[in-house]
Amino acid sequence: MKRRDFITLVGGAAAGWPLAARAQQAAMPVIGLLYVRSPDDSAPQLAAFRRGLAESGYVEGQNVAIEYKWGLGHYDEMPALAGELVRLPANVILAGAEPSVLAAKAATSTMPIVFVVGSDPKKLGLVASYNSPGGNATGVLIFSTTLDVKRLGLLHDLIPSAKTLGVLVNIKFPYAQDQLDQLKAAANAASLHLQIYSASDPNEIDTAFEDIARDEIPALIVAADPFFDTRADQLIALAAQRAVPVMYQFRQYPAAGGLMSYGPDLPDAYRQAGIYVGRVLKGAKPAELPVLQESKFEFVINLKTAKALGLTIPSGVMAIADEVIE
């Protein structure tokens, strides 16, 4: 079985809506879901997206179909997957994360696109303005990449004696250079040295943690990036093995045993995206739907992991946590 056929099979199974059944519902509108992540690590987002659709009057398998295209963390495959949705054709594309959205935008200038991105959609060339997007794309901005500076500050608050902190970044991510520029500026202002490590595949993640341990880096930020989200288990296991305190972007990490995270409420963003997709299916134009901005952010600490690392969480840091996992 070819890899792309397997991806389609997995997506269809996750949807519970076989292709053959969809073929019998020719008049049913089709949503193309283009996501650079995988079904396994996207279940909360999918559930929230379906809730948003339901709020707009659409239920998968009843009056709307969803065609799933998963990138599984492989950015170079997104253009081909986007092209498949355009040729289908889908009535609207839901694109999750920058590589998916940029691929969808490059594939069509007319098919409606609803996105969820962590970076400035104006800077990415997706919209003319937040209030009046002006083209075929609109969606939800979750600010995740720009929150790396906040994560740096929280990590330094956790270990105030640290003079050097590490950053793990994926240079293939479209916003990577901006992330590094912002982090370096913040580090300079705090008289901190940043040690940069790069990884774009699982083997490079292993190598990066070997280097981090060799360099005796006291703590690490994993930069906001959907590729890393597909490798969450690997990252958490290596952090435990190497006894490195690590800050991540989403709650999924400390919930699975990582130390801590600071970031947006990702399921809430996908619920809002589901509402927007429903509005587009009813005739709304993306050009006239303002970009929504996620306003729910959460700081989560896994106290059990902190104890395993021999860390005492300062009272000031503990006081501002939205959730403490024990």
BELDAJO-V776849 format. One record per residue. N is the residue number from 0. RES is the residue in one small letter. SS is DSSP state (H for helix, E for strand, L for the rest). PHI is phi in degrees with one decimal (none if undefined). Layout:
BEGIN
n,res,ss,phi
N,RES,SS,PHI
N,RES,SS,PHI
END
This chain:
BEGIN
n,res,ss,phi
0,m,L,none
1,k,L,-69.3
2,r,H,-59.8
3,r,H,-67.1
4,d,H,-62.6
5,f,H,-64.1
6,i,H,-59.8
7,t,H,-63.4
8,l,H,-62.5
9,v,H,-62.1
10,g,H,-60.1
11,g,H,-65.9
12,a,H,-65.4
13,a,H,-63.2
14,a,H,-76.5
15,g,L,70.1
16,w,L,-139.0
17,p,L,-59.7
18,l,H,-60.8
19,a,H,-62.9
20,a,H,-66.7
21,r,H,-64.7
22,a,H,-65.2
23,q,L,-78.6
24,q,L,-116.3
25,a,L,-59.5
26,a,L,-84.0
27,m,L,-72.5
28,p,E,-62.8
29,v,E,-118.8
30,i,E,-98.0
31,g,E,-93.1
32,l,E,-98.9
33,l,E,-113.2
34,y,E,-136.3
35,v,L,-73.2
36,r,L,-85.6
37,s,L,-126.8
38,p,L,-59.6
39,d,L,-62.6
40,d,L,-98.9
41,s,L,-117.8
42,a,H,-56.3
43,p,H,-63.2
44,q,H,-66.2
45,l,H,-63.4
46,a,H,-61.7
47,a,H,-68.6
48,f,H,-60.0
49,r,H,-64.7
50,r,H,-63.9
51,g,H,-62.6
52,l,H,-59.3
53,a,H,-61.9
54,e,H,-62.2
55,s,L,-94.6
56,g,L,96.0
57,y,L,-118.3
58,v,L,-126.9
59,e,E,-58.8
60,g,L,89.3
61,q,L,-104.9
62,n,L,-133.4
63,v,E,-155.1
64,a,E,-112.9
65,i,E,-125.1
66,e,E,-100.8
67,y,E,-96.1
68,k,E,-129.1
69,w,E,-109.8
70,g,L,-85.8
71,l,L,55.2
72,g,L,86.2
73,h,L,-97.7
74,y,H,-62.7
75,d,H,-70.1
76,e,H,-92.1
77,m,H,-64.2
78,p,H,-58.2
79,a,H,-65.0
80,l,H,-66.0
81,a,H,-62.9
82,g,H,-60.8
83,e,H,-63.1
84,l,H,-69.0
85,v,H,-66.7
86,r,H,-75.0
87,l,H,-51.9
88,p,L,-92.1
89,a,L,-82.0
90,n,L,-79.4
91,v,E,-157.4
92,i,E,-108.8
93,l,E,-96.6
94,a,E,-114.6
95,g,E,-104.9
96,a,L,80.0
97,e,H,-54.0
98,p,H,-59.8
99,s,H,-68.4
100,v,H,-66.3
101,l,H,-63.6
102,a,H,-66.6
103,a,H,-64.0
104,k,H,-64.7
105,a,H,-72.3
106,a,H,-81.2
107,t,L,-152.6
108,s,L,-108.0
109,t,L,-122.0
110,m,L,-67.6
111,p,E,-62.0
112,i,E,-126.3
113,v,E,-113.3
114,f,E,-115.7
115,v,E,-128.8
116,v,E,-132.8
117,g,L,-97.8
118,s,L,-110.8
119,d,L,-58.4
120,p,L,-66.5
121,k,L,-68.9
122,k,L,-66.1
123,l,L,-78.6
124,g,L,79.5
125,l,L,-86.3
126,v,L,-138.2
127,a,L,-79.5
128,s,L,-157.3
129,y,L,-67.5
130,n,L,-75.7
131,s,L,-132.9
132,p,L,-55.2
133,g,L,81.7
134,g,L,-126.3
135,n,L,-102.8
136,a,E,-131.6
137,t,E,-156.8
138,g,E,163.4
139,v,E,-124.6
140,l,E,-99.0
141,i,L,-104.5
142,f,L,66.6
143,s,L,-60.0
144,t,H,-68.1
145,t,H,-75.2
146,l,H,-84.5
147,d,H,-59.0
148,v,H,-65.5
149,k,H,-62.6
150,r,H,-63.5
151,l,H,-60.1
152,g,H,-63.7
153,l,H,-66.3
154,l,H,-66.3
155,h,H,-68.5
156,d,H,-63.7
157,l,H,-68.4
158,i,L,-127.8
159,p,L,-65.4
160,s,L,-79.5
161,a,L,-67.3
162,k,L,-100.6
163,t,E,-131.9
164,l,E,-128.7
165,g,E,-97.5
166,v,E,-131.9
167,l,E,-102.3
168,v,E,-130.9
169,n,L,-105.4
170,i,L,-69.6
171,k,L,-84.0
172,f,L,-72.2
173,p,L,-57.4
174,y,L,-103.7
175,a,H,-58.7
176,q,H,-64.9
177,d,H,-63.6
178,q,H,-58.4
179,l,H,-65.5
180,d,H,-61.5
181,q,H,-66.8
182,l,H,-67.1
183,k,H,-65.2
184,a,H,-64.1
185,a,H,-66.5
186,a,H,-64.8
187,n,H,-60.6
188,a,H,-64.3
189,a,L,-98.3
190,s,L,57.4
191,l,L,-108.9
192,h,E,-101.7
193,l,E,-104.5
194,q,E,-103.5
195,i,E,-95.2
196,y,E,-125.9
197,s,E,-120.8
198,a,L,-151.3
199,s,L,-125.8
200,d,L,-151.4
201,p,H,-57.8
202,n,H,-64.0
203,e,H,-68.4
204,i,H,-64.6
205,d,H,-57.4
206,t,H,-63.5
207,a,H,-60.6
208,f,H,-70.7
209,e,H,-62.3
210,d,H,-67.6
211,i,H,-62.1
212,a,H,-66.3
213,r,H,-61.7
214,d,L,-80.7
215,e,L,54.8
216,i,L,-69.4
217,p,L,-71.4
218,a,E,-165.3
219,l,E,-138.0
220,i,E,-106.4
221,v,E,-91.6
222,a,L,-61.0
223,a,L,-59.8
224,d,L,-169.1
225,p,H,-64.7
226,f,H,-59.8
227,f,H,-63.7
228,d,H,-64.2
229,t,H,-75.3
230,r,L,-115.4
231,a,H,-58.2
232,d,H,-61.5
233,q,H,-64.2
234,l,H,-62.5
235,i,H,-64.7
236,a,H,-64.5
237,l,H,-68.0
238,a,H,-62.7
239,a,H,-68.7
240,q,H,-62.5
241,r,H,-92.3
242,a,L,55.2
243,v,L,-110.3
244,p,E,-67.6
245,v,E,-129.7
246,m,E,-103.0
247,y,E,-120.2
248,q,L,-94.2
249,f,L,-123.2
250,r,H,-59.0
251,q,H,-55.7
252,y,H,-72.1
253,p,H,-62.8
254,a,H,-63.7
255,a,L,-99.2
256,g,L,115.9
257,g,L,-71.0
258,l,L,-74.1
259,m,E,-160.8
260,s,E,-145.9
261,y,E,-140.6
262,g,E,180.0
263,p,E,-74.7
264,d,L,-80.7
265,l,H,-63.9
266,p,H,-58.3
267,d,H,-62.7
268,a,H,-63.8
269,y,H,-73.7
270,r,H,-63.7
271,q,H,-62.9
272,a,H,-63.5
273,g,H,-62.1
274,i,H,-62.4
275,y,H,-65.0
276,v,H,-60.7
277,g,H,-61.1
278,r,H,-65.5
279,v,H,-65.1
280,l,H,-61.5
281,k,L,-86.9
282,g,L,116.2
283,a,L,-67.6
284,k,L,-100.5
285,p,H,-53.1
286,a,H,-58.4
287,e,H,-108.3
288,l,L,-99.3
289,p,L,-63.8
290,v,L,-65.9
291,l,E,-83.5
292,q,E,-123.2
293,e,L,-60.8
294,s,L,-118.0
295,k,L,-101.4
296,f,E,-128.1
297,e,E,-138.0
298,f,E,-108.4
299,v,E,-121.3
300,i,E,-123.5
301,n,E,-97.3
302,l,H,-68.7
303,k,H,-62.9
304,t,H,-67.1
305,a,H,-59.4
306,k,H,-64.7
307,a,H,-64.0
308,l,L,-86.1
309,g,L,76.3
310,l,L,-97.6
311,t,L,-105.6
312,i,L,-75.2
313,p,L,-55.8
314,s,H,-59.0
315,g,H,-65.2
316,v,H,-72.5
317,m,H,-61.3
318,a,H,-66.7
319,i,L,-99.3
320,a,L,-69.4
321,d,L,-80.9
322,e,E,-150.4
323,v,E,-120.0
324,i,E,-93.3
325,e,L,-111.7
END
